[in-house]
Amino acid sequence: MKFIQILSVLFLFILCTVRVSNVAAQDRDQMNVAPPSWAPDYDSQNSAHYYYLPDIECYYDLWNREFVYLEEGNWQFSPTLPPIYAGYDLNNCFTVILNNSVHEPWMHFHYYVAHYPRFYYKSINRDGYHDNARPLRGFNENGKGLVYNNRPGNFSGNRNEARPVQGLKRDQPERSTRPAQPMKYYGKQIGQPVKVQRNMMKPQEKRNRER
């Protein structure tokens, strides 16, 4: 009986040791992930997992080093942006550093579209984005504050990284690294005709309806 108890204790000890080792290894991998060269400077970089690029409604998975973008109703994964965004300047784009607790934020896309509409940051203050001395580069959900580019002049990024991320390719993107994930839609109105309000009509049609 004692022998069985000793074996049980040893088994539990080995199991706990393996789990702790796996968690420690995973944490080390996450801590060793370097931000891409185009990302803005911000505090606690190692805690970030995802970026959101509101102007093109795309995500960047920092740990897997790949962009996540919507194409033909599915979320696609690629180390490069698709050709439609060939002219998009990653080095000067507005970037939202997402809360480090979120998992696969593109599966909750409706929240991010609502919270960070395209070019919303340009209304934060009149000169914030165009200030050459300190242009606005993003928002950090973890620090709950704006992120500015403190590097003088235009920059192209100078951080070293194991595998450079190219976002300006004009040819076909590299093959997806993961299977496509279906886009999830919420609400009963999706796919139904829009009820046109009077303020949505052309002025002449609006006057005819009011007669």
N, C-alpha and C positions, 0 to 999 in steps of 0.2 A: 504493500500500500504506500509506504514511504517512497519507494522507488518511483511509483507513478506520480506522486505529488511533486517530487524533484524534477521529473521530466516535464511536467506541466509548467512549473515555474521557469525552467530553462527555455521552453518553447515560447512562453509569453515574453520573456526577456529578449530573445532573439527577434521576435516579431516587432516589438517596440523599437529595438535598435535599427532594424531595417527601415521602418516607417520614418524614424527621425532622420536617418541618413538620406532617404529619398526627399524629404521636405527640405533638408539642408542643401542638397544638391540643386533642387529646383530654385530655392532662394538665391543660390550662388549664380545660377544661370540668369535669373532675372536681374540681379544686381550688375551683371557684366554686360547687359544690353546697352549699347551706346545709342543715343538719339541720332537720327539721320542728319546729315550735314545741313539740310535746309530748314530744320526745325528751329524755332526761336529759343533763345536762352530763357530758362525759367528755373526756379528752385525745385529741389527734390525730383530731379529728372528720373532717378531710378524707380520711383513709385509709379510712373506713368505706364500705361499699357496701350491706350488708344488715343489717336488724335481724330478730330473731326474738322473737315475742310468745308465750311458752310457754303462758300461761293460755288462749289461744284457738287455739293451734297455727297461727298465721298469720305471714307474713313481710311485711317492708316493704322495697321496693327504693328506696333513697335516691336513686340517680341518675335513675331514671325516675319517681320520686314516685308510686308506686302500691303498693297492698297486694296480696299474693298469698295466696289462701285456697282451701281445698279445697271444691268443690261438685259433687255428683253424680259423684264419681270423677275430676274434672279440676281442675287448678289454674287458677283464674281470676285475672285482673288488672284492678284497678279503682282509681281515685283515692280511693275511699271504701270503708269496710267494708260488708258486706252487712247488711240489716236485723236478722238474727239477733243481731248484736253491737251493736245500737243502744244498749244500756246500758253498754257497755264504756268505762271511763274511761281514755283514752289519756294524759291528763295525769299520771296517778299509777300507770300500769301498770308491771310489771316488764319490762324490755327487755334482751335479749341482743344486744350489738354483735358481730356475727360476724367471724371472721377475714377480713381483707381479701383473702386469696388465693382464697377460695371463689367459685365461679361457680354461680349458680342453685341455692342451697342446698335449695330445696324438692324438687329432683330427688334429693336424698339425705335425704329426710325421716326415714327410720328412725334415722339417727344422732342427729338433733336431738331427736326424741321420747325417745330413750333417755337422752341426756345432760341434757336439760332438761325433765323431766316437769312437768305442771301443778302450780303452787304449791310446787315443790320448794324454792324459796328461803326459804320460811317456816320451814324447819327448820335454816337456816344458824346462826342463833342466836335465842334466844327473843324478844328485843326488837328485833332489827335492823330488821325491816320496819315495826314499829309505833312506833318512836321518833320522836316529833313533831319533835324537834330535828334529826335527821339520818336520815330514812327511807331505806331501801334502794330504789334505783331500777333496778338492773340489774347485768349482768356484762359486762365487756369482754374478749373473747377475745384481742384484740391486746395489751392490757396485762396480761392474765391476773389481773385483780383485780375486786373488787366496785365498783360505781358508786353513790354516795350522792347524795341531793338536798341540796345545800348551801344552797339558797335557803330562807329562813325561811317557815314556814307552808305552807298549801296554795297551789299555783301553777297557773296555766293556760297558762303559756308566753308568752314575749314576744319570741321571735326573729322578725325579718322574713324573709319568704321570698317568692319570685316567685309561687308558686301555693299558697295555703293548703291543707292537707290536712284534710279533715273526716272524722272517724271516727264521729260520733254521729248520722248521718242516719237518720231513721225511714222514709223512703220508699225506693223502689227504687234500688239503686246505679247509678252511671253505667255506660254501656256499656263493655265490656272494651276495653282499648287494644291487646291482643295476642291472637292465637288461643289457645284453651285448650290446655294441655299435659296429656297423660295421666299419671295417677298410676302410679308404678312400685312394685310389690310384690316383696319378696324372701322366699325360703324356700318349702319344699314344703308347709308347713302352712296357707298362706293359702287360705281358702275351704273348708277341711276341718273337720269337727266337732271340737270341743274334747274331749279325753279328760278326763273329770271325775275328779279325784282325791278321795280320801276327805275331805280337809280342805275340799273345795269343796261338799260335800253339806250338806243340812239335818241338824241333830243327830239327829232321829228316823230318817231314812233311813240315816244313818251307823251307828247302833246296829243296825238291821235287817241291814245288810250284814255286820257283824262277828259275827253269831250263826251 
